[in-house]
């Protein structure tokens, strides 16, 4: 894609945010879009958001599920940016109207105590940079109609980011094996899904290592205080107005959100 096409694709996605109307797959309009092109489209949107005064507060890792990677025919995850406007308080109401076609998935969020930058990082390096973890819910969303996404589509769409709900009980990594941390996901009071941290590339720590090493290829450092969402421990669930979601993590705590608005 040339620079003009990148800007047009970014503009189409920004327009979808404003109108809350989904677009046909970008790869239909730009069949030559590569993953590198898609990241350029993502970064063009981040530049537009930060020009408006929004701040990058972290990153998310997507496609950490082996099943999803097989579905899209890829062998590695992707990443997106978390902006300050994406954070929703724990146990509060999120306006469903701000999303296009939201789904929720539980994750163990990392909060960094010091900068983390590759290349060549190991799990030990990543663990040493983590201040604490929090129970979290990611509200994923897609500006691509009916979630008919290819890898370039979701990368361009900021890795299908929507919002993040962080719990308020920090837990240190000492004594925690994140691969074995279990999760119970309740929707409207009913147990809907179960999972464990091992679903995330074997451990959420591996997702953090992958992210920091991958970002370093573009000269980006994960900053102290930033949040990293490493990927879902269960399948995502669709939500609508009136839906209440709670995730309970063994040894970490719980986090909840309710979706408000017209049904």
Secondary structure, DSSP 8 states (H G I E B T S, - for coil): --HHHHHHHHHHHHHHHHHT--B--HHHH-TT--HHHHHHHHHHHHHHHHHTT--EEEEEEE--SHHHHHHHT-SS-EEEEEEGGGEE-TTEEEEGGG-SS-EEEEEEEEEESS-B--SS--HHHHHHHEEEEEEEEEEE--SBGGG---HHHHHHTGGGEEEEEE-S--B-STT--TTT-EEEEEETTEEEEEEEGGGTTTSHHHHHHHHHHHHHTTT--B-TT-EEE---SS--EE--TT-EEEEEETTTEEEEEEEES--
